[in-house]
Amino acid sequence: MPQADIKNHAAFIWSVADLLRGVYKQNDYGDVILPLVVLRRLDCVLEPSREAVLEAHAKYVDTIDNIAPILEGASGHVFYNTARIGFEKLLDDPTNLADNLRAYIAGFSTNARQIVEKFKFDTQITELDKANLLFQVVGKFCEIDLHPDKVDNMEMGYLYEELIRRFSELSNETAGEHFTPREVIKLMVNLLLVEDGELLAKPGIIKTMLDPACGTGGMLSVAQGHLRDLNADARLEVFGQELNAETWAVCCSDLLLKGQNPSNVVFGNSFSEDGHAGGTFDYLLANPPFGVEWKNVKNEVVTEHRTGGFGGRFGAGLPRIDDGSLLFLQHMISKMKPVSQGGSRLAIVFNGSPLFTGAAGSGPSEIRRWIIESDWLETVVALPDQLFYNTAISTYLWIVTNRKAPSRQGKVQLIDARESWELMKKSLGKKRKYLSDDQIDDVVRLYDAFEESDRSKIFTNQSFGFIKITVEQPLRVRWEINDETVAALRVNKTYQKLAENGYDDVEPEDGVEGLNRVLAAVHGQGFESEDALDAALANAAVAVWEELGYTYEDKIFLDGKRPFADAMGLTPATVKKILKPLAIQDPAAPTVTKRNGDPEPDPGLRDDEHVPPPNQTVTFEEDPTGRLAGETHQQAINNYMDAEVLPYVPDAWVDRTKTKLGYEIPLTRHFYTYTPPRPLKEIDAEIKTLEGEIQELLTEVTE
């Protein structure tokens, strides 16, 4: 069937929308049209073998428990229908059309009936019958001939995809959740298969492909079509999984109409119900939902991460709970074939988040680290914004493989295709741009050339790593008891708690009164060390307690290391919190030290620095925690401190307990082009011109 005929058929079928207008919203037309297309096609396919199926059913239904294989044999397909009447005969009894249509659907084999049920078509039968439209709609579909001798499986696939496209465009507000623009899929598939042109051209070649978030199955369909273009004798067996019931039904029906096995597409959540557990595939591709949280499957994912480790799917780490994108990527990597079996290639569409979110040592960073250090990340392509129906954000295409070409091993290619777009004549939701065939070919050429240019950058794996160090500076403070510091102390939470509750055998009013009197006794004094402050406060406390009627011997003595804490009957930790507002930072003050003599770090001066890693890096398997102890890393840190920190802050040091190795892919930074500002003279001249124009307008107004 020529392409024009396919579009004509699609237009005729879609004309049913004229009947639905006013009863259905425009974006709900597909709820009626798509399942009826499936029913009509299946009826046409089964018509030649209908009598044979009915005879076999009558003969064996009461004697054989599992009659399905016999009926499939009689029908010559992987599905059948045991209803006594065909689709067209439903019109013979208009009064009972709704009941007869339901009985007709119930006669299908389980695999076909489940597809129709997931469309929730029973609800549509009720609505159409209530609106007196059921007879007209069914009659419209009886007019179109979808017999295989008129429309073969390939043509039926194209026809159905055209209907899906129209349905998705009408539903553009939500289409992006399950529908990927065809030109984006074409680019993904081309990049996925470009390395395997010679392999896929071999006679009788059979390959497998998985999409774990397959939506309506568009990616799988385009991939099959591309492979047919390369080799008409090649076969691509496709597999998928989809969470949304209706889009799962669309995908399965598409496969069924093409004469393929819909059972390869599993219904359910890929994270909590892996429908292809233990399976591996030659190719994998996906466009998972952007920024979708995985809270509802958190228990299952976290359990697999903790108990399964790298033997499961999520061993490298867990991303943020509000973005499951990197869970999809780990899931797909677990489905790659071992290199000994030929390896695999995968393509996945992300937003910008997986490139850089997460600090060193976090889940997202560790996932990137695992992928890059395993030498699986091959290419990242920056796509234009406004390509998708439900979002205008920029997107990125990742190519990941465990069988890189020798020239690509140890390297990652970044491609900038952000300006490769054409403006659509009419926007579809938030989709205002598309990729032309020439632009797709251009991106593929950039990939295939694997050369440096203004739009293609090539980096070593280590280029995306960094060592995050925490640089500390010593705490330098002096202590003053003045109106300002005492006022700050009185809003201190620990002080307020003591004032409210008291402590030990001291009444609340006595506790706060005692503390206030101690502060009053040393008001106006300053201290260069915490020990001097503590001693002065302790001496004042002894006198205060005696004035309040307590004896010093009555107080609870702790460890004797902090006289004021002992005198007050408080723990040293509590006293430290109370007196914190009395400290004033002063660069000229002596360094505060810990009990072991080490300098106390100043939290206000703490800074994180990213140190370029050495060429030789610790592998993920050798150091899965991300902690660094290797000499090469330590030398890199020392060199950085000597060159970038110590010349300006000579008493700074690195807190080695916080050192982490991180990975990020700052793609836009690598393609940034500096644009110098305009000369000041030019700007000044423009301002003067504008001032003159404004003055002229004001003159006109005043006149």
N, C-alpha and C positions, 0 to 999 in steps of 0.2 A: 504494500500500500504506500503510495507516494506520501511525502510529508504533508502536501496540501490536503489529501484525503483524510489524513489523521486529524488535522485541525478542523476539517469540515465535520467529521464525526463528533469531535469534541464539542464543536459549536452546537450541533444538533442536540446532543445530550444535555448540554448546559442550558439549552432553551427551556428545559423544565423549570428553570428559575422563574420564567415568566408566570408559571402557574403558582409558584410559591410566594410571589411578591405580595406583601400585605399580611400574610400568615406567619412567615418566617423572617427573621432578620437576615440581612444580606450575608453576613459572615457565618450563618448557620445553614446555608444552602447545601453545603457539602455533606451535612449529616443525613440528608435524604438521597442526594445524587450518587455519592460514592458507593454506599452499600447496594443500591439498586443496579449500578453498573456491574458490581461483583456478581450479584444474583443472575443478571441477564447473561453475562459471559459464561458462568458455570452451567447455566441451563443449556446454552447453545453447544457447549463442549460435550455435555453428557447426553444430548438428544439422541445421537446414533446408537448409544448403548443402553438407553433407558429400559427397553423391554428385557434385555438380557439381565440387567441388574434386578429388575422386579421378579423375573423368573428364579434367579439364584436366591433372592431373598425369601421368596415363598417356599422354596425347596429346602433351605437349610436353617431358617430362622429358629425353628423349634428343636433342631437336632445338634447344632454346633454352637458352643458358647462364644467363641471368637470368630464371628462371621465376617469381620472387616476385610481380612486378606482375600477372601473369596469374592466379595463384592467389588473390591478394588480391581481384582483380576477381570471381573465381568465388565467393569466400566472402562478399563484400560488406562486409568489414572489413579493418582494417590487420594482421590476423593470420589464420592458417589452420592446419589440421592434415591431414597426408597419411596418418595411420595408418589401417589398414584397418578397425579396429573402434572403436566409441565407448566412452565411460567405463563405461556400464552393462554392456556386453558383457564387460568384464574379469572379471566374476564368473562367467562361464560356464566358466572354466578355473581353478579354485582352485589346482591344483597348480603352475601356471606363472604365477600372478598377479603375482609380483614382476617377472619378466622381461617379461611383457606390459605391465605398467604403465610400465616403463622405455622400452619400444618405443613406447608411446602418447605419452609425453612427448617422445621424440626426433622424433616426427612433426610437432611444432609448428614454426611459423616461428621464425626466430632470435630475434626480439624477444620472443616469448612464452616460448620455451624458456630464454633467458638469465635471465628472472625466476625461473623455477622452480629453475634451477641455483643462483642466488644464495641461495635459501632453504636450500641444501644438503640438498634433499629426498631425494637418492639415499641419503644416510646413514640417513634416517628410514625409507625403504623396507626397508633391511637390518635395522634394529632391530625394526620392526614384524613383519617376516617371521620373524625369529628368535624373537620372543615369541608367535608364532601369533596376532597381532592384525590382520594386514594385511587379511584377508578381512572381518572384522567392521567395521573402520574404513571401508574403501572401501564396504562395503554400507550403512553408516549414511549416507554422503554420497549414495548413489544414491537414497535415500528422499526427499530434498528436491528440490523442483522450482524451479530457478532460471532457467527459460526467460524470455526478455524479455517475452513476453506475460503472464507472471505477476509478474515483478519487473523493472521498467524500470531503465534505467541510473542514474537519480537514486536510486531506492529501493535498488538494489544498493550504491550508494556509501554510503548511510546504514547499511545492514546491515553492510557490511565495516568501516566506521568503528566501529560498535558492538563488533564482534569485536576490533578493534585496541585499543579502550579497555579491554576486559576483559583482554586479553593484557598490556597495559602495567601495569594495576593489579596483576596477579599478579606481574609482574616489577618491582615498585616499587623494588627496590634499584638497578636500573640504568636504569629507565624514563626518568629525567630526562635521560639522555644523548641520547635521540632522541624523547622524547615530551613535548610541552608541554600542560599542562592546558587543556582546551577553553575554560574561561572566560577564561583569560589571552589565548588566541588571539582570542577574540571581542572583548575590549577592544582589542587591537592593531589588528584589522581595522576596528573602528568608528572608532578615531582616525585610521587611515590613510585611510579613505574618507569621513569626515564632511564634509570640505571639498568633495567632488565629488558630492554628492547629486543636484544638478540635471543635471550632466554625465552621470552614469551612468544617469539615467532616460530618456535619449534612445533612441528606437527603433533597434535594430540596432547599438548601440554595441559595439565590440570593444576590450578592454584586455588588457595583458599583465602578468604578475606573476612575479617570481623569488624563490626561497628558496635561497640558496647553501649552507645547512646543513639540508636539508629533512627529515631523519629519515624518519618514516613518512608525511609529506605532510599532516599534520593542519592546518597553517596554510593550505596551499593549498586544502584541502577546505572549511574554514570560510569562507575568502574567497570561494570560488565560491558557497557557499550564501548568503552575505550579499548578494552581487551579484544572485543570483536573486530574493531578497526585494525588492530595490529595483526590479528590472526583469527580468521573466521572459524578455524577448527579448534581454537583454544577454549577451555572451559574454566570459568571462575565460579567456584562454589562459595556462596555468600552466607554469612552467619551474622546474627545480631541479637541485641537485647534492648528492650524499650519499657519504660516505666508507665507512660501514659497509655491508657487502654485504647483510646480511639486511634492514636497514631500508630500503635502496635498493629491494630486491625488494618490500617491502610497499608502498612509495610507488608504484612502477611498476605493480604489480598493481591498486592502487586506481584509478589512472588508466585502466588497461586495462578494468577492470570497468565504468567509467563511460562507456566508448566514446570515450575520449580517447587521444592519442598518447603512449605511455610513453617514446618516444625523446627527449621534451623534458626528461626527468630523466637527468642524466649521472652515471655512476659514477666516483668519483675524488676527490682532494683539491682543493678550490677554490683553494688557494694555489699549488700546484705544477703543477696540470693544469686550468687555467681552461676548464671545459667550455662556456662561453658567451662566449669571447673575441670582442670586438668588438660584442657584443650590448648593447642598451639596452632598458629596460623602463619601463612606466608606474608600476608599484608594486614595491616590494621589501620583504620582511620576513624576519626570522630570529630564532632563539633559539640562538645558537652555544653550544658547551660552555663552561661557566664555568672560567676559570683553566687551560685546557689549553695545555701548552707546544707550541711549533712548531719544536723542535730538529730534527726529522726532515726538515723542508723548509727549513731555515735557508739553505742554499746558494742555492736557487732564489729565495727571498724577498729575500735580501741582494743578489743579482745584479740582480734587477729594480729594487730600490730605487736601486742605484748607477748602473746604466746607463740605466734607463728614466726616472728622475726623475718629474716630474709627467705625463709622457707615458705612464707605466705606472700601476700601481695603488697603489704604496706610496711615492710621492714625498714625502709630508709627513713621514714618519718611521717608525721601527720601535719597537714596544712591547717590554716585557721578554720574554725568551725563554720565560718560564713562563706567559705569558698572551697568547694570540693574539686576544683579543676585538676590539681596535682594528684588527687586520688585516682581520677580517671587515667592519668598518664601512667601511674604505677600499676594500675590494673592491666592496662594494655601491655606494658613491658613484661608482665608476668605471663602473657600469652604469646610472646615471641618464641619462635623455634630456636633451639640451640644451634650454635654455629656449625656443629657437626652434622646437623640436618638441613643445612642451607641458610639458616638465619632468617631474619624477618626485617621488614621495613614498616614504619608507621608514620602517619601524618595526623596532626591534631591542631585544631584552631583554639587559641586562647585569647583572652584580653591581656592587658599589660601586667596584671597582678603576678602571674607565675614567674615573670622575668626577674623581679627584684624584691618582692615583699618578704619580710622576715629577716631579722638580724642574724648575724653569724651564730651558728649553733642551733637556730630555731628549726622547726619542722620543714618549712619551705626551703630554707637554705641547705639543709641536709639532703633534701630530695634532689635539688639541683646538683649538689656536690656529688652525690652517688651517680647520677646520670652522666655528668661530665667526666668525672674521674674514671668511670667505666668505659669512656670513649664511645658513647652511644649517640650523643647529640651531634647531628651532622649539619643542620641548617636551620636558621630562623629567618623567616620572611616577614617584614613589616608591611602590612596591607593598608590600603586607604581606609579612612573612616567612612561612616555612612554607607556601608556595604550591606548591612543586615536590616531586617524588617523592624525589629523591636528595639534597636539600640543604634546610636550614632557614634559610639566609641571606636577607637582604633583597635584593630585586631592583629594577631600575629600567628603565623603558621609555623609549627615546629615539625621538622623531619628528624626522626629518631630511628636508629638502626644498629644492630649488632654485627653487621657485615659491611662496614665501610670499605670503599675502594682504597687500595694502598696509598694513593696520593692524598687521601682525606684523613688518614689515621692520625690521631693526636691533634686534630684541627677542627675548628667550627667556622662555618661560613655564615655571615650575616648579609642579608639582601634588603635593600631599601626600595620597596615598591609603593611607597605612600603616595606618590604622585602619578601612579599608573592607573588612571581611571578615566571614564567618560561620564558625562552628566546625563542622567535619565531624562527622557522627555516628560515623564510623569512620575512623581514620587510615589512609592509604595510604603506607607507608614513612615519610618525613619530612613528607609533606603532611598538615597538620592543619587548614588553612584553605582557603576558597574564596571567590570573588567571586560574589555573587548578581547576577541581572539588574538589579535596582534599583541596586545599587552600581556596576555597569558604566555604566548610564545616567547616574548621578550624576557620575562622572568625566568622561564625554563632555560633559555639560552645563557642567562647570567649564571644560573646554577650549574649548568653543564660545562661552561667554560672554566669555572673554578679559578678565577683570576681576580686580582685586586683592581678596583676601579672606584669611581665616586659613588657607585651604587652597590658595590660588592666588597666586603671586607673579610679578610681571613685571619683568624687568630689561633694561637695554640690553646689547648684546653686550660693550661695554667693561667692564661690571661684573665680568666673570669673569676679566679680565686683571690681572696684577700685574707690577711691575718688581722683580726680585730683585737687591738690591745687597749687596755684601760690605763691611761697615764694619770698618776696621782701626784699631787703636790702637798707639801707639809702644811698642817694646820698651824697657823700663827694667830694667837688671840691673847688679849689681856682682859682682865675682869674689872668692872667698875660697878659700884653700887650708887646709882644716882636715880633721879626721878624717872628718867626714860626707861632704864633697864628694869627698875622695880615695877613700873606700869606694865611692861611686857611680861614680867613674871606672873603678875596677878591674873592675866588671861591664859596662863599656861594650864593645860588640861589636868596635869598631875597636881598642881597647886590647888585647883578648884575642887578636885576630888578629895584632897586632904581636908579642905575647908568644909566640905559637905559631910564626910564620913568619919573624920578623925582617924586614929590608928592606935593599935595596941591598947594600953590603959589610959590613953590621953583622950579627953573629950574633944569633939570637933572644934568648939570655940577656943579651947585652950591650945589645940594644935596649931591653928592658923594664927592665933594671937601670939603664940610663942615664936613662930616663924617671922611674923611681922616685927616683933621686938628685936629679934636677932638682926634682921636687916637694918632696922633703925639704928642699932648700936654701931654698925660699921658704915652707915650712910656717908657718902662723900669720899670714901676711900677707893683706891685702885690697887690692883695686884697684878704682878707680872707672871705669876704661875698659879696653877690650880691648887698646888699644895699650900701656898701662902694664903690663898683665899679660904681654903678648908680649915686651916689652923685658926685664922681670925674668927671665922664663924663658929667654930667649936668652942673657943674661949668665951664668946658672947653667949652661946647657948647655955653654958653652965650657970651663968648668972641669971639668965632669963628664967630657967626652970625653977631656980630657988625662989625667985620673986613670985612665980605662979603657984608655989606651994609644993613643988615636986623636988625630991632630992636627986642629985646626980646618980647616986647608987641605985635608985629605983629604976633607972633606964635600962633598956635591954641592950647589952653590948654584943656586937656581932663579931667581926674578925679583927678589930683593932687597927685596920689599915687605913680607915678613913675616920678621923676623930669627929668630924661634924655629923657623919651618919650615925656613929655610935652615940653621940650626945643627943641626937634627935630621936634615937630609937627607930631609924628608918634604914632600909637597905641602901647600899651605895648606888645601886642602879636608879632607885627612886630619887635620891638626892641629886644625882647627875642630871636627871630630867628637869628637876625643879630649878637648878642653877644654870641651865643652858642659856636662858635669856640674858644672864648677866655677862656673858662672853661677848666681846667685841673684836671682830677680825681686824688685824693690824699687821701689814706686811713687815713692819719694823719690830714686831713682838717676837719673843723667843719661840722656837718650835715646840709644840705640844708633843710629848712622847708617851708611848705606852709603857707599861710596867717593865717590859723587856728592853726598853731603851730605843725601840724603833719609832720613827716619827709617826704621829697620828695623821692620816690623810684628811684633807679638807674636801668634804663633799661638794662644796660650791665651786671648787677648781678642778673637779674630776672631769676628764675628757676622754672620749673614745677616738681612736685613730685607726685608719685602715692602711695596713702595711702591704705593699706588693709582695707576693710570695716568691720564694726562690724557684728556679727552674725545676728543681727536683722536689716533688711533693709527696707527702705521706699518703698512701692509698687509703680508700675508704675502709677496706677490709682490715688493714693494719691498725687503723685508728678510728673505729666507728663512733667514738664519743666526741670527736672533734677537738679534743685536748691536744696540745702540741708540746712535745718535749724534744723533738729532733734537733740536732745541732744546726742543720741548715736553716731551719725556721728561726731558731734563737739568734743566729748570726744576722739574719735579715732584719730581725727586730732591733738588734744592737746597732746595726748600720743606720737604720732609720732614726733611732733615738739620737745617735751621734750627729747626724746631718740635719734633722728637722726639728728636734725638740731641745736637746741639752744646750745648744748655743744660746737659746733664748730663756730657758728655764733650767738652770744648771742643777737644781736640787730635786728635779722631777725623777720619778721612777715608774716602772711598769709593775702592776699587780698581776703576776703570772698566773694566779688562780683563775683569772677572768679571761685569759687569752683563748680565742676561738678561731677556727678556720671557717670562713664563709664563702659562698659563691653567689654571684648575681650576674645578670646579663644586661648591662646598660646600653641597649641597642641604640637608642636615640642619641646618646652622648657620642657614640662613635661616628654618627653621620651628621653631627652638628657642624654647620658652616657659619663662621663668624661673619656678621655683617657690620661693618664699621658705621658709626653714627654719621649723620650728615654734618658737613662743616658748619661751625658756628655762624659764619658770615651768611651762609645760605638760610639758616634758621632765623637769624636776626632780620634779614631782608624780608622773609615771609611774614614775620610778626609785624614789621612796620607796614607792609602792604595791608594786612588785615586791620591794623589800627586805623589806617587811612580810610578803608571801606566803612568801618564802624562809625568814624567821625562824620563821613558823608551821610550815612543813614540818620544819625542823631540830628544833623543839621536839617535834614528834610522834615523830621518829626517836629522840631521846634518852630520851623517856619509855618 
